[in-house]
Amino acid sequence: MLYPKIENCVVAVKCKYTLATIVFKRAKELTRVKPAEFVNSASKEITYALNEVLMGKIVPNVGGAGAAAQ
């Protein structure tokens, strides 16, 4: 079983596609630059990124610079 549960993460982010995008980008970043907290953990990149979403360390940028102007 996967922990944290995906259902909990979707509730935190509100959209499963946004969740997939931000977790993928953060996991990719973790493979390049490994912070001390990640090096000391036994988690893989995806699990660590999902935990960051649940803890509120990663917040999706809704309506940011990439959003279309009306």
N, C-alpha and C positions, 0 to 999 in steps of 0.2 A: 504494500500500500504506500502511496505517495504522501509525504507530509512536507509542507502544508497542503491541505486539500485544495484542489482547484476551485471548488465551489466557494470556499471562503475568500479566495483571491478575487474571483469574479464579483462577489458582493462588494469588495473594497474598491474595485475599479469601475464597476457598472457595465463593462462591455468586454466580452471574451476576446475580441479582436484587438482591442487596445491593450489588454493584459498580455496577449501573446507578443505583441510588438515591443512593449516596454521591457518585458522579461527577456526577450531575445537580445535586445540591444544592450541591456545591462550584463547579461551572461557573456556576450561577446567582449564587452569592455573588461569584465573580470578575467577573461583568458589572456588579455594583453597586459593589463596593469593589475597586479594582485595586491590589494591592500592588506595590511597586517592582520586585520580581523579575519579575512578570508583565508589567509595562509594557515592560520592557527585552527581553523575549523575543519571538520571532517566532511563537510558538505561539498557537493559538486556545484558548478556555476549556476545551473538552472535552479536548484533548490535554494541556494543562497539568495538569488535574485527574487524568487517567490517570497522568501522570508522578509526581504526588504520591503516588498510591496505590502505585505500584511502589517508590518511595523510602521508603515507610513513614511519610510525613508525615500521611497520613490513615488512621485505623484505625477500622473499623466498631465501633459500640457494640452489642455482643451482650449481651442480657440486661440492658439498662440500665433506665432509669426507665419506658420504654414497655412493658416485658415484663410479662406477666400473672403474678401471684403464685399459688403453688400451696399 
